[in-house]
Amino acid sequence: MTSSLPASVDPQAIQEVLDGRWAHVRRDARENLRDPDFAPVYGETMQEARERVTRMAKKLADSGRVGLGFPKEYGGEDDSGGSVTSIEMLAFGDLSTMVKAGVQWGLFGGALQLLGTTRQHDRYLRDVMSFDLPGCFAMTETGHGSDVQQLRTTCTYDPATETFDLHTPHQAARKDYIGNAAKDGRMAIVFAQLISRGKNHGVHAWLVPIRTEDGTPCPGVTIGDDGAKAGLNGVDNGRLTFDHVQVPRDMLLDRYGQVAADGTYTSSIENETRRFFTMLGTLVRGRVSVGGAASSATKLALDIAVRYGDVRRQFAAPGDDREIVINDYLVHQRKLLPALAQTYALHFAQGELVSTMHDVQTAVHRDGEEIDEARQRELESRAAGLKVAQTWHATRTIQMCREACGGAGYLQENRLPHLKADTDVFTTFEGDNTVLLQLVAKGLLTGYRDTFGSLDGWGRIGFIADMVRETVLERTAARALIQRLVDAVPGRDDDVPMLDRGWQLKMFEFREKHALEGAIRRLRKNAATEGMAPFDMFNDVQDHVLKTAQTHIDRIVLESFVAGVDRTANPGARQLLDTLCDLYALATIEADKAWYLEHGQLTAGRAKLLTSTVNQLIKELRPHMITLVDAFAIPHEWKAARILDEETDRQEAMAARDADVRVEAEGSQASGGSATDMEVAPAQ
Amino acid sequence: MTSSLPASVDPQAIQEVLDGRWAHVRRDARENLRDPDFAPVYGETMQEARERVTRMAKKLADSGRVGLGFPKEYGGEDDSGGSVTSIEMLAFGDLSTMVKAGVQWGLFGGALQLLGTTRQHDRYLRDVMSFDLPGCFAMTETGHGSDVQQLRTTCTYDPATETFDLHTPHQAARKDYIGNAAKDGRMAIVFAQLISRGKNHGVHAWLVPIRTEDGTPCPGVTIGDDGAKAGLNGVDNGRLTFDHVQVPRDMLLDRYGQVAADGTYTSSIENETRRFFTMLGTLVRGRVSVGGAASSATKLALDIAVRYGDVRRQFAAPGDDREIVINDYLVHQRKLLPALAQTYALHFAQGELVSTMHDVQTAVHRDGEEIDEARQRELESRAAGLKVAQTWHATRTIQMCREACGGAGYLQENRLPHLKADTDVFTTFEGDNTVLLQLVAKGLLTGYRDTFGSLDGWGRIGFIADMVRETVLERTAARALIQRLVDAVPGRDDDVPMLDRGWQLKMFEFREKHALEGAIRRLRKNAATEGMAPFDMFNDVQDHVLKTAQTHIDRIVLESFVAGVDRTANPGARQLLDTLCDLYALATIEADKAWYLEHGQLTAGRAKLLTSTVNQLIKELRPHMITLVDAFAIPHEWKAARILDEETDRQEAMAARDADVRVEAEGSQASGGSATDMEVAPAQ
């Protein structure tokens, strides 16, 4: 197999493809937010970190760049996608600053914008945008993080006083892990069970003052501090407890549910669960932002590890004097390159998600259209799936990069420790990944159920029972192109070259379809089993169900990468991305070889060919590793990794002096160290 | 398949098996080192952490418990195995303290003990033991961590002055990441190229004063600070640079190589490479300690996650009011239980390794026997393999435990952040894991080569060309038992029950043998390929070679677990461990299902049966999760996880109040939250 890749490709050509629909936002950030102030600082105390991040938030507000997602009438740009993109760019810098910004303008400001009404916007939105009104998003409770329908905080209306009584009935109901709470927040959007005239109307949100301007907690409000965390210590996470706090009626964020002066509850959405999930659905931007931010952190980690690996040398080949650059070792390449390929794949998937989110939200919130329920649910499912994929990918990849940089990767000054510690919680907040996978799976099952008939005994399985769904394997991007590629694959798969894109897509599709059908079959069987408890019916199949969700996510990610390659005009860049896409597809199949072998989609011979093809792709891509990270175009000021500054100088100096230093050791030629003879010693 | 496990098993019965040969050391630590002083402290500055750890080191020294491995004549106990066991116990507490102790008494003291001679012991050993003489182990250089034969620091003898000139020729040669260097160390054992009479005799070690009693660096010595690290910030890692420092001749640690006054070099080991590796081999105890410490950290993480999972509730099953304990979810069990099984397996393997190390070292260093080269190489290979296995297992498992504890796992007060950050570097120091795997592989190849004939063109591949090795799949523990089990498996594997221990062992053996033979075949082929560069001959097969090493480690670990079960007298404990061993074996096979399917060792049908058998084992073991962590017998004072104190009280209070709080939401019965209907909301 001869390589068809050019000797070198201009990273700029790739960068243009990556920059995507909001390229102007990325360019603006690179040019105007290069300020080293936005880089992380090492060795701070928690207090210093918090103070610095508060200053940075103010600095961001003053830059006028935080308002992208807010309505034009308040000084924003109605640009939901731009807002997420700016968070992704911010995530190349200090992640505490990025999270602080996300809390203030994404969660607090976003909830105000999307759940509140005009009079509330008029009163508060500008101050939120300017950071003159720091605020919190108080949903999570100590006892309930994932199952938010079961929040225990109550807010009970009293028509006599036209106020709500906001109350934390016990410790497990306290709001917990709330960013902006421990130090800065002056108001909080608090989620609680709305009770009026003896009836619970489900979870709603109120705007509640928590701290006066001089920093004292408001009456009835107790503010606690979560203390030091593993990372993100520039974010002041805290706890909020309410002791019969009186909240005026007009502080209910009442876009979707209203309470009249006499306590009568009204809503345009009758079904309570649907109403709740509609409200939550508007907040999908937070989840989309976390996924994108995770990918930025991943890109930075790879940038550091790839550059380090291109200059770091250890062990000489037999007969050579020059030690080998570690990026030349197959096993090292096998760590970095598939991760780089998956990072590119996720980038394209994220780009489409942001674009879809923007269009959906703009239609509803700017243009006043009716919510398209199907599109909204699909968006939420996609957001959940890509949040899971990008955050787990970040955790794994950043760990791998730390190890790939050895002892240097363990020093704070080289950035990787911060990336590790800060991103760790991304797999938990904005939705625990395992629970989110279940959400994705449910969407697939619901779709199947509605298309192919009910699952007996599973009336509960859809929260929106009357939705009509398209055929299960709904294609995402570049539908026509992908359909053509898949259709072109001959029936007999055994002879199709593994670099055939249609074959790759078919393999992903087959796996998803088969996993889904298998999950359905097993659920039906359990549903029909006498004496089986409802919990066990589902629990018994939980691993299979989550696997199904995973395969679905893999497929939509591949489709996005295919679409991205298709959009690439520059020939050299297109070839490189095409080869990288091959690596993503084949490495993903290789990682799940067991499934394909078990289901007759690979013979033993093809399985071996798969591994050697992956190795061959890695060999072809190796010379382009630096180009692939260059294309991320991360401003040097944000990297804050000392090793990137030192390394080149050091290695050149070392190489120059090697000749002086190396006195031939007695007998070393016959038995000295070599790259195949790698003995190691206990290293301190 | 009905469960044969008793309803409950006494954790004490399991603990006795786990405590092993050095049970008295473990008991002593539990009873006498319960001091909360040895627990980690959260929210310290680096300076506070260093000061605390220095105090703790002194406290340990005063307890008299650090001298176990040192000779009796100096107040020790000649107890190498006891010394490692005490490090394992210390690793349940603050890991910075454990590493500090390991540096002072394991590396610095150990090198002095095993590379030095009596007159040096007489002068320094007691002060090392009392911590009156804090010291460093200065081997690693900025430019050379893994390839220690290529250290650049030189030490050149001048007969006229009878001193050595110790010199750092350039920055990459500076000693780096040296524990005890930045603050406390007054002497360092420095590794450098010994040059005398114009000849380089390879790497040796000298005892070199680096700091006077008042803290000033000695003449010619520059001491740098590595600064803040990801974790282990109580350890003062630093850099040492030597500018023509004069070192008296008698400061050469000269057990294995001597320099006479006139500069004549002598050694009982002629071959330089063998001499070097013999010296390094004595230091195997450090590597064995790191593996064991990693396992202690893993056990603690699992202890926290399992207990948390047994009280934390989220989502209710359809029709139920009580929310489900998260340990009851299959997917949650699938995270925790296989990890627990592997932890037990590694514990038994570590026990045998420590035992072997103790016997080998005692024979040589206490009883003065000749080094048994084959046994020594096998010990080093085993130590390398188990260091890799235990440290990567720790990294993966601690991450999983952090995620399993959600937001609570991200708070420093709940211990997991510290465990993560502190153990991260264990995969790098004492040997980078990838390089160590290569060492293990080389041992297997060397053995093969010597048994079955040379690998043409690979004269370099063995550093000890004339070693005779036993048959490749040398059994480790309980040889006779394992042989019987394997022999009893009928030829036709398809019908053998998966719970047949002999079948499980055969599957592990087959995989190792086949991988090894495949690696050899490919290496031979490359060696015979015209025009292929020597580096590429090996690099091309590197992934296969490392896979081979991995399969070898898996097998020896399983054999150790089998032997451990066999030693268990208490019937209930024996059954439980036997079932846990089944889970370890089958989960390991399941994780590599692809390989087994590809090589015809599993049919598609057997592969499915494998997964359902694993799920069934998990179901049987679920009720015993707490017992399995109780058996680790980790003193509560060392856990320093606030959630373990709070959780029970909180959940009981919450359950009691649920009835009061829960006003029936309108329509909630028909469409409320359920464990199968897991919608999630963006959580802060």
Chai-1 contact restraints between the chains, C-beta under 6 A:
chainA,res_idxA,chainB,res_idxB,connection_type,confidence,min_distance_angstrom,max_distance_angstrom,comment,restraint_id
A,Y42,B,A228,contact,1.0,0.0,6.0,A-B,restraint_1
A,G43,B,A228,contact,1.0,0.0,6.0,A-B,restraint_2
A,F137,B,Q684,contact,1.0,0.0,6.0,A-B,restraint_3
A,M139,B,Q684,contact,1.0,0.0,6.0,A-B,restraint_4
A,T140,B,A683,contact,1.0,0.0,6.0,A-B,restraint_5
A,T140,B,Q684,contact,1.0,0.0,6.0,A-B,restraint_6
A,G143,B,M654,contact,1.0,0.0,6.0,A-B,restraint_7
A,G145,B,G406,contact,1.0,0.0,6.0,A-B,restraint_8
A,G145,B,A683,contact,1.0,0.0,6.0,A-B,restraint_9
A,S146,B,Q314,contact,1.0,0.0,6.0,A-B,restraint_10
A,S146,B,V680,contact,1.0,0.0,6.0,A-B,restraint_11
A,D147,B,Q314,contact,1.0,0.0,6.0,A-B,restraint_12
A,D147,B,F315,contact,1.0,0.0,6.0,A-B,restraint_13
A,D147,B,G673,contact,1.0,0.0,6.0,A-B,restraint_14
A,V148,B,A681,contact,1.0,0.0,6.0,A-B,restraint_15
A,Q149,B,G673,contact,1.0,0.0,6.0,A-B,restraint_16
A,Q150,B,G673,contact,1.0,0.0,6.0,A-B,restraint_17
A,R152,B,V661,contact,1.0,0.0,6.0,A-B,restraint_18
A,P169,B,V661,contact,1.0,0.0,6.0,A-B,restraint_19
A,H170,B,A653,contact,1.0,0.0,6.0,A-B,restraint_20
A,H170,B,R657,contact,1.0,0.0,6.0,A-B,restraint_21
A,A172,B,R650,contact,1.0,0.0,6.0,A-B,restraint_22
A,A172,B,M654,contact,1.0,0.0,6.0,A-B,restraint_23
A,Y177,B,G407,contact,1.0,0.0,6.0,A-B,restraint_24
A,Y177,B,Q684,contact,1.0,0.0,6.0,A-B,restraint_25
A,I178,B,Q684,contact,1.0,0.0,6.0,A-B,restraint_26
A,I195,B,V663,contact,1.0,0.0,6.0,A-B,restraint_27
A,K199,B,E666,contact,1.0,0.0,6.0,A-B,restraint_28
A,N200,B,V663,contact,1.0,0.0,6.0,A-B,restraint_29
A,N200,B,A665,contact,1.0,0.0,6.0,A-B,restraint_30
A,G202,B,A665,contact,1.0,0.0,6.0,A-B,restraint_31
A,D226,B,L411,contact,1.0,0.0,6.0,A-B,restraint_32
A,G227,B,E413,contact,1.0,0.0,6.0,A-B,restraint_33
A,A228,B,Y42,contact,1.0,0.0,6.0,A-B,restraint_34
A,A228,B,G43,contact,1.0,0.0,6.0,A-B,restraint_35
A,A228,B,Q412,contact,1.0,0.0,6.0,A-B,restraint_36
A,K229,B,Y410,contact,1.0,0.0,6.0,A-B,restraint_37
A,K229,B,L411,contact,1.0,0.0,6.0,A-B,restraint_38
A,A230,B,Y410,contact,1.0,0.0,6.0,A-B,restraint_39
A,A230,B,P417,contact,1.0,0.0,6.0,A-B,restraint_40
A,E272,B,E666,contact,1.0,0.0,6.0,A-B,restraint_41
A,E272,B,G667,contact,1.0,0.0,6.0,A-B,restraint_42
A,T273,B,S671,contact,1.0,0.0,6.0,A-B,restraint_43
A,F277,B,E679,contact,1.0,0.0,6.0,A-B,restraint_44
A,L280,B,A681,contact,1.0,0.0,6.0,A-B,restraint_45
A,L283,B,P682,contact,1.0,0.0,6.0,A-B,restraint_46
A,G286,B,P682,contact,1.0,0.0,6.0,A-B,restraint_47
A,R287,B,P682,contact,1.0,0.0,6.0,A-B,restraint_48
A,Q314,B,S146,contact,1.0,0.0,6.0,A-B,restraint_49
A,Q314,B,D147,contact,1.0,0.0,6.0,A-B,restraint_50
A,F315,B,D147,contact,1.0,0.0,6.0,A-B,restraint_51
A,A317,B,P534,contact,1.0,0.0,6.0,A-B,restraint_52
A,A317,B,F535,contact,1.0,0.0,6.0,A-B,restraint_53
A,P318,B,R460,contact,1.0,0.0,6.0,A-B,restraint_54
A,P318,B,P534,contact,1.0,0.0,6.0,A-B,restraint_55
A,L330,B,N539,contact,1.0,0.0,6.0,A-B,restraint_56
A,L330,B,Q542,contact,1.0,0.0,6.0,A-B,restraint_57
A,L330,B,D543,contact,1.0,0.0,6.0,A-B,restraint_58
A,V331,B,Q542,contact,1.0,0.0,6.0,A-B,restraint_59
A,V331,B,D543,contact,1.0,0.0,6.0,A-B,restraint_60
A,V331,B,L546,contact,1.0,0.0,6.0,A-B,restraint_61
A,E403,B,T427,contact,1.0,0.0,6.0,A-B,restraint_62
A,G406,B,G145,contact,1.0,0.0,6.0,A-B,restraint_63
A,G406,B,T428,contact,1.0,0.0,6.0,A-B,restraint_64
A,G407,B,Y177,contact,1.0,0.0,6.0,A-B,restraint_65
A,G407,B,T428,contact,1.0,0.0,6.0,A-B,restraint_66
A,Y410,B,K229,contact,1.0,0.0,6.0,A-B,restraint_67
A,Y410,B,A230,contact,1.0,0.0,6.0,A-B,restraint_68
A,Y410,B,V425,contact,1.0,0.0,6.0,A-B,restraint_69
A,L411,B,D226,contact,1.0,0.0,6.0,A-B,restraint_70
A,L411,B,K229,contact,1.0,0.0,6.0,A-B,restraint_71
A,Q412,B,A228,contact,1.0,0.0,6.0,A-B,restraint_72
A,E413,B,G227,contact,1.0,0.0,6.0,A-B,restraint_73
A,P417,B,A230,contact,1.0,0.0,6.0,A-B,restraint_74
A,V425,B,Y410,contact,1.0,0.0,6.0,A-B,restraint_75
A,T427,B,E403,contact,1.0,0.0,6.0,A-B,restraint_76
A,T428,B,G406,contact,1.0,0.0,6.0,A-B,restraint_77
A,T428,B,G407,contact,1.0,0.0,6.0,A-B,restraint_78
A,F429,B,A683,contact,1.0,0.0,6.0,A-B,restraint_79
A,E430,B,P682,contact,1.0,0.0,6.0,A-B,restraint_80
A,G431,B,V680,contact,1.0,0.0,6.0,A-B,restraint_81
A,V435,B,M678,contact,1.0,0.0,6.0,A-B,restraint_82
A,V435,B,V680,contact,1.0,0.0,6.0,A-B,restraint_83
A,Q438,B,M678,contact,1.0,0.0,6.0,A-B,restraint_84
A,L439,B,V680,contact,1.0,0.0,6.0,A-B,restraint_85
A,R460,B,P318,contact,1.0,0.0,6.0,A-B,restraint_86
A,R460,B,S674,contact,1.0,0.0,6.0,A-B,restraint_87
A,R460,B,D677,contact,1.0,0.0,6.0,A-B,restraint_88
A,F463,B,D677,contact,1.0,0.0,6.0,A-B,restraint_89
A,P534,B,A317,contact,1.0,0.0,6.0,A-B,restraint_90
A,P534,B,P318,contact,1.0,0.0,6.0,A-B,restraint_91
A,F535,B,A317,contact,1.0,0.0,6.0,A-B,restraint_92
A,F535,B,A675,contact,1.0,0.0,6.0,A-B,restraint_93
A,F538,B,T676,contact,1.0,0.0,6.0,A-B,restraint_94
A,N539,B,L330,contact,1.0,0.0,6.0,A-B,restraint_95
A,Q542,B,L330,contact,1.0,0.0,6.0,A-B,restraint_96
A,Q542,B,V331,contact,1.0,0.0,6.0,A-B,restraint_97
A,D543,B,L330,contact,1.0,0.0,6.0,A-B,restraint_98
A,D543,B,V331,contact,1.0,0.0,6.0,A-B,restraint_99
A,L546,B,V331,contact,1.0,0.0,6.0,A-B,restraint_100
A,K593,B,A594,contact,1.0,0.0,6.0,A-B,restraint_101
A,A594,B,K593,contact,1.0,0.0,6.0,A-B,restraint_102
A,A594,B,A594,contact,1.0,0.0,6.0,A-B,restraint_103
A,L597,B,L597,contact,1.0,0.0,6.0,A-B,restraint_104
A,E598,B,A604,contact,1.0,0.0,6.0,A-B,restraint_105
A,E598,B,A607,contact,1.0,0.0,6.0,A-B,restraint_106
A,A604,B,E598,contact,1.0,0.0,6.0,A-B,restraint_107
A,A607,B,E598,contact,1.0,0.0,6.0,A-B,restraint_108
A,R650,B,A172,contact,1.0,0.0,6.0,A-B,restraint_109
A,M654,B,G143,contact,1.0,0.0,6.0,A-B,restraint_110
A,M654,B,A172,contact,1.0,0.0,6.0,A-B,restraint_111
A,R657,B,H170,contact,1.0,0.0,6.0,A-B,restraint_112
A,V661,B,R152,contact,1.0,0.0,6.0,A-B,restraint_113
A,V661,B,P169,contact,1.0,0.0,6.0,A-B,restraint_114
A,V663,B,I195,contact,1.0,0.0,6.0,A-B,restraint_115
A,V663,B,N200,contact,1.0,0.0,6.0,A-B,restraint_116
A,A665,B,N200,contact,1.0,0.0,6.0,A-B,restraint_117
A,A665,B,G202,contact,1.0,0.0,6.0,A-B,restraint_118
A,E666,B,K199,contact,1.0,0.0,6.0,A-B,restraint_119
A,E666,B,E272,contact,1.0,0.0,6.0,A-B,restraint_120
A,G667,B,E272,contact,1.0,0.0,6.0,A-B,restraint_121
A,S671,B,T273,contact,1.0,0.0,6.0,A-B,restraint_122
A,G673,B,D147,contact,1.0,0.0,6.0,A-B,restraint_123
A,G673,B,Q149,contact,1.0,0.0,6.0,A-B,restraint_124
A,G673,B,Q150,contact,1.0,0.0,6.0,A-B,restraint_125
A,S674,B,R460,contact,1.0,0.0,6.0,A-B,restraint_126
A,A675,B,F535,contact,1.0,0.0,6.0,A-B,restraint_127
A,T676,B,F538,contact,1.0,0.0,6.0,A-B,restraint_128
A,D677,B,R460,contact,1.0,0.0,6.0,A-B,restraint_129
A,D677,B,F463,contact,1.0,0.0,6.0,A-B,restraint_130
A,M678,B,V435,contact,1.0,0.0,6.0,A-B,restraint_131
A,M678,B,Q438,contact,1.0,0.0,6.0,A-B,restraint_132
A,E679,B,F277,contact,1.0,0.0,6.0,A-B,restraint_133
A,V680,B,S146,contact,1.0,0.0,6.0,A-B,restraint_134
A,V680,B,G431,contact,1.0,0.0,6.0,A-B,restraint_135
A,V680,B,V435,contact,1.0,0.0,6.0,A-B,restraint_136
A,V680,B,L439,contact,1.0,0.0,6.0,A-B,restraint_137
A,A681,B,V148,contact,1.0,0.0,6.0,A-B,restraint_138
A,A681,B,L280,contact,1.0,0.0,6.0,A-B,restraint_139
A,P682,B,L283,contact,1.0,0.0,6.0,A-B,restraint_140
A,P682,B,G286,contact,1.0,0.0,6.0,A-B,restraint_141
A,P682,B,R287,contact,1.0,0.0,6.0,A-B,restraint_142
A,P682,B,E430,contact,1.0,0.0,6.0,A-B,restraint_143
A,A683,B,T140,contact,1.0,0.0,6.0,A-B,restraint_144
A,A683,B,G145,contact,1.0,0.0,6.0,A-B,restraint_145
A,A683,B,F429,contact,1.0,0.0,6.0,A-B,restraint_146
A,Q684,B,F137,contact,1.0,0.0,6.0,A-B,restraint_147
A,Q684,B,M139,contact,1.0,0.0,6.0,A-B,restraint_148
A,Q684,B,T140,contact,1.0,0.0,6.0,A-B,restraint_149
A,Q684,B,I178,contact,1.0,0.0,6.0,A-B,restraint_150
